[in-house]
Amino acid sequence: MKKYLIVGLGNIGPEYEFTRHNIGFLVVEAWAKKEGVSFSSGKLGSMAQLKVKGRQVFLLKPSTYMNLSGKAVAYWMQQENIPLENVLIITDDLNLPFGSLRIKAKGSDGGHNGLKSIQGVLQTVDYARFRFGISDAFAKGRQVDYVLGNWTEAETKALPERLSKCVEAMESFVLSGLANAMNLFNGK
């Protein structure tokens, strides 16, 4: 059975729960909710497992905080013997408009500490990443406050539809492959 590791990046703790930086957690939680599975605490994170058309999917919310995400990703890849091409990392992106999706096969960390950690631990930039746009609607020097800030009322209203689209994109990655997911969901 093919195995996949879908990692939603975020920070643990109630103070971070509904912040823009935690969109990765919200995305994997949306898929778990749709499939009726729940997360349980494990080593270096919370994990939910589901089966999709003969494929086993591990949804991971690292408990290492953003800056050490690579440690959790490497551990679970090794633990479950999941190849790099079956790993998808979900993260927020300031350079995309709110709710816009971009899936890429590889790339730089773009200044994102979670991606920086993963790149450092895995020693490669060749892993799939799924970026969720949070926009750059912050005043100069206020980036950290913005990223760690809560969603606006308008964003909160739009999130359920956007999360549903994210679930479709993750399913496409698992069932049809990276190239197909990129073609179908980039810019959507």
Secondary structure as UniProt FT lines:
FT   STRAND          2..8
FT   HELIX           14..16
FT   TURN            17..18
FT   HELIX           20..22
FT   HELIX           23..35
FT   STRAND          40..42
FT   TURN            43..44
FT   STRAND          45..52
FT   TURN            53..54
FT   STRAND          55..62
FT   HELIX           66..68
FT   HELIX           69..80
FT   HELIX           84..86
FT   STRAND          87..93
FT   TURN            94..95
FT   TURN            98..99
FT   STRAND          101..104
FT   TURN            110..111
FT   HELIX           113..122
FT   STRAND          128..133
FT   TURN            140..141
FT   HELIX           143..147
FT   HELIX           153..176
FT   HELIX           178..185
FT   TURN            186..187
//
